[in-house]
Amino acid sequence: MMRTLPAFIFFLLCYSYHTLGQSSDSLLQILAVQNGSQKAATLLELGKAYFIEGQDSLSKLYAIQSYQLAVKLDLTRIEGDARLAWVRTEMAYSTSLEEAYAQLDTVDRLAARTNDQDLQAWAYFRRAQIYSGSLKYEKQVDPLMKKALTIFEKTKNAQGIGSVYVDMGGRAAQSGNYINGIDYYLKAQKLLEPLNNPVQLRAVYGNLASSYQAIGEDAMTINYGNKTLKLAETLHDPRLKAFALAILGDLYMEKKQYKHALAMYSQQEKVLNAFQDQSPARAKAKVAHALAKLGKYDQALAYCKTADSLYFHRSGYEEAIDYFIEGLYAEIYLAKKLYKKTIFHAERGINSLQEYGELGNFHLELASFHSYLADAYEQLRQPEKALIHFRQFKNHSDSLINNDALEKIANATMMSEFEKKEEKNALRIATLENDKLRERQAALFFVLLGGIGILGLIGWSNKQLKSKNTELSRKNKEIQEALHKGQSIERKRVASELHDNLNTKVTALRWNIESIDKQTLTTQNTKIFNRIFDLSGDIYTDIRLISHSMLPAELEKNGLEAALCRLMNMLENNQTNRTNFHLITRLSGLRFPESLEYQLYIIALELINNIIKHAQASDAWISISKENNQLWLIISDNGVGFHSDNQESGMGSVNLKARVEDLNGTLSILSEDGKGTQIRVNVPFQELA
């Protein structure tokens, strides 16, 4: 089963200009009676309107006419905005990037000549967006965004700040940090909705729908998906409508409601057929995918061929859609028993993925391709080749199971941190109210000279302040305790579900498999029997490891030291683990606060997982000790190492730093290529009686 093709380019880019969303027809009527600066401004608005309506050629044409007229009339700001509008339309195609860079250079000169900070900020913002699609300029994206945001904040430009938040949300979500992405989008929504400009909300609603879908929040996905559709109708915006239809279609595909998915994808295809970019090809590929799931292989094959041809001729080269199309070809031809064609397209798909280099991100696709190849070679009676690809299928499937489990734990952790952030925001509001109370106290103090009666009022105010501070501290403690308790209960529930429910079913499955009389099986079926039996054992072991790792009973009962000892035993007994782990502890059974023990256990678990996945180490050491009121956790290995600078912005590194900061601790990472890695965590603690 291939991964669902991303809707459009995965996230909508923010179209951030001062357009009021007027239709092109009304603007053309206005243009007929205008001249001079008014005509230049209306030409600019026409360019934006045509972009929203999906008529990109007209959009670029009117943007060009606008800045050409602005140059003649020396209208610097209109010229700059018109050039930026041209760049925004070009971003949908990326066929004239050099010309786009030249347009941005011209806007930079205009902003510098007129000292127009707002225009300069928009130029930074648009350049960052266009650079984000280039490996050559990727490192310049964040600095440019920060420059734009700094200017927007200085000038209190809510529209500009909101636009930057939308883009930052998209970058966070594309890296897998959907919770941070949603946080940015909601901030942008809060800033942009009061502006009463529907154009500004097109990226907000669409990206919220996409992000909520990614974390499995179906109700919120449908809510923002419908909001996006309604906004698209208001704006006469076919791109936005197609984006929303794709999100809803993807949701139905995940829920295996293929008829509903086909209906959404078919509507999307009709909307996009008029476009001359690659988006119609992507839409047809989605239709083909849904048809294949419904068993309509001839129709699916026809759509697949059309999408393949259309995309190639529109782009002129093969991109990410290739592996998706090849997967569809392989799936369809396998169902039609055309095994040689299955092999041809499955191998092409694998070759296409290898061009990306980072094969670790494509375990699902690679597992699918090797499954198709194993089945095809088995039907062609080439068992040796079938066995090779079955092993590859198993390797990628095992990695996929581990990745899915880790992703679920990461999503649960991110949701917990998101809720915690909301609690902190509530406390911050209460603190601001206290600050206002202090301001009143200061005012009353200065009025004190006016009469003795005011002294009593100040005393009363001071008493109220102390009472509120005491209450605030108490509630803060209660919230933290309740949050930790709630998280522990949820972790117990999930771990119990995995261990008692799912693992029991896997055990029952193994018993049923064992009950099969192998003497009645052919040689080929005996091989298949053995593979199924071994795979069920691996699944049982993985589920058991995950359920015990989420909230070990040993951690609650006997503390951190005992939990780490048990973890070492589990790793030692895990046949797939190739690293020897050594535990060095000097705690002598000492207990710490539950939240501290759990956080340190999760930190150790994440670092151990990184060693297993990436370090290629033969040995690793976990040391935990105390010194005065400081607790030290040191994890090191003799693996391949890495440049510490390259890990600064990774999501794992960010999460690790956030956990250590929540414990008021410090983190240091020492590593060099080929010389292993050492990570030191130091946190303060209080001993429990």
Secondary structure, 3 states (H helix, E strand, C coil): CCCCCCCCCCCCCCCCCCCCCCCHHHHHHHHCCCCHHHHHHHHHHHHHHHHHCCCHHHHHHHHHHHHHHHHHHCCHHHHHHHHHHHHHHHCCCCCCHHHHHHHHHHHHHHHHHHCCHHHHHHHHHHHHHHHCCCCCCHHHHHHHHHHHHHHHHHCCCHHHHHHHHHHHHHHHHHCCCHHHHHHHHHHHHHHHHHHCCHHHHHHHHHHHHHHHHHCCCHHHHHHHHHHHHHHHHHHCCHHHHHHHHHHHHHHHHHCCCHHHHHHHHHHHHHHHCCCCCCHHHHHHHHHHHHHHHCCCHHHHHHHHHHHHHHHHHHHCCCCCHHHHHHHHHHHHHHHCCCHHHHHHHHHHHHHHHHCCCCHHHCHHHHHHHHHHHHHHHHHCCCHHHHHHHHHHHHHHHHHHHHHHHHHHHHHHHHHHHHHHHHHHHHHHHHHHHHHHHHHHHHHHHHHHHHCHHHHHHHHHHHHHHHHHHHHHHHHHHHHHHHHHHHHHHHHHHHHHHHHHHHHHHHHHHHHHHHCCCHHHCCHHHHHHHHHHHHHHHHHHHHHHHHHHHHCCHHHHHHCHHHHHHHHHHHHHHCCCCCCEEEEEECCCCCCCCHHHHHHHHHHHHHHHHHHHHHHCCCEEEEEEEEECCEEEEEEEECCCCCCHHHHCCCHHHHHHHHHHHHCCCEEEEEECCCCCEEEEEEEECCCCC
